[in-house]
Amino acid sequence: MSITLDRPVRTHRTAISHRDLTPIQQTGWNTVEELTYDLEQAAHAGANVAAELVLAHATAAQFLGIDLPAGDILVQCSCIDCPDACDRITAFKACAEYLDGNVQRPQCPACVKDHRHYGD
C-alpha cells in the first residue's frame, strides 16, 4: 500500500494587516522595524549593511507568510487618508510614496487604488 501526499497549498499573499498578526508575529515585526532603523543609521554612518537589511526583511517575510520579491524590503502602510487606518505590511517596491512634510511615507497598493495621496 502506498500513500500519496498532496503538496502544500501556497497562498502567495503579498500583504498582511498588522492587526491580523499573532502576538508573536507582532513582536517579530516590531523587532524587524527596530533592526531596520539601526541598520539605516549604520548605513548613514558609512557602513555597508545592504545585505543584512535585505536578509532581515526576507526572513521577516517568511515569518509573516508574505511573498517578497528578491532584494526588496517590507514596509508598513502609513496612509493618512485611509478611513480604516490601514496598517498593511507589504513590499516596498509595490507601494507608492507621498511626502508628509519632509518625510517620504509609503502607501500600499490597496490604498493607492482606493484613495491615492499625493502629499503636501
C-alpha positions in Angstrom: 0.0 0.0 0.0 1.4 3.4 -0.9 0.3 6.8 0.4 0.5 9.9 -1.8 0.6 13.2 -0.1 -0.5 16.4 -1.9 1.9 19.3 -2.0 1.0 22.1 0.5 -1.0 24.9 -1.0 0.9 28.1 -1.0 -1.2 31.3 -0.9 1.1 33.9 -2.5 0.0 36.6 -0.1 1.6 40.0 -0.9 0.4 41.9 2.2 -0.9 41.3 5.7 -2.6 43.6 8.2 -0.7 44.2 11.4 -4.0 43.6 13.2 -4.1 40.1 11.8 -0.7 39.1 13.1 -0.4 36.8 16.1 1.2 38.4 19.2 4.5 36.6 18.4 4.4 37.9 14.8 3.7 41.4 16.0 6.7 41.2 18.3 8.8 39.9 15.4 7.7 42.7 13.1 8.4 45.3 15.8 11.9 43.8 16.2 12.5 43.9 12.4 11.4 47.6 12.4 13.9 48.4 15.2 16.7 46.4 13.4 15.9 48.3 10.1 16.2 51.6 11.9 19.6 50.5 13.4 20.8 49.3 10.0 19.8 52.5 8.3 21.6 54.5 10.9 24.7 52.4 10.4 24.4 53.0 6.6 24.2 56.7 7.1 27.4 56.4 9.2 29.1 54.7 6.2 28.7 51.0 7.0 27.8 48.7 4.1 24.8 46.9 5.5 22.6 46.4 2.5 22.9 42.6 2.5 21.9 42.5 6.2 18.9 44.7 5.6 17.6 42.6 2.8 18.3 39.3 4.7 16.4 40.6 7.8 13.4 41.5 5.6 13.4 38.3 3.6 13.4 36.4 6.9 10.6 38.5 8.3 8.6 37.9 5.1 8.9 34.2 5.5 7.9 34.5 9.2 4.8 36.6 8.2 3.9 34.5 5.2 4.3 37.3 2.7 5.8 36.8 -0.8 8.6 39.3 -1.1 10.4 40.0 -4.4 14.2 39.4 -4.2 16.1 42.4 -3.0 13.0 44.2 -1.7 12.2 45.2 1.9 8.9 45.2 3.8 7.2 48.4 4.9 4.0 49.2 6.8 1.5 51.4 5.0 1.2 54.9 6.6 -1.7 56.2 4.6 -3.1 59.3 6.3 -6.3 59.3 4.2 -7.4 55.8 5.0 -10.8 55.6 6.7 -9.8 52.1 8.1 -6.4 53.3 9.5 -4.5 50.9 7.1 -1.6 49.0 8.6 -0.8 46.6 5.8 2.7 45.2 5.7 3.9 44.8 2.1 6.8 45.0 -0.3 8.3 48.5 -0.6 8.5 48.3 -4.4 4.7 47.6 -4.6 4.0 50.9 -2.7 3.7 54.5 -3.8 5.3 57.2 -1.7 4.0 60.6 -0.7 5.6 63.5 1.0 4.4 64.2 4.6 6.2 67.4 5.5 9.8 66.5 4.6 9.3 62.7 5.2 8.6 60.2 2.4 5.7 57.8 3.6 4.7 54.5 1.9 1.1 53.9 0.7 0.2 50.3 0.0 -1.3 49.3 -3.4 -4.8 48.9 -1.9 -4.8 52.5 -0.6 -3.3 53.8 -3.8 -6.2 52.2 -5.7 -8.9 53.4 -3.3 -7.6 56.9 -2.3 -4.2 57.9 -3.6 -2.5 60.5 -1.5 -0.1 62.9 -3.3 1.4 64.6 -0.3 1.5 68.2 1.0 
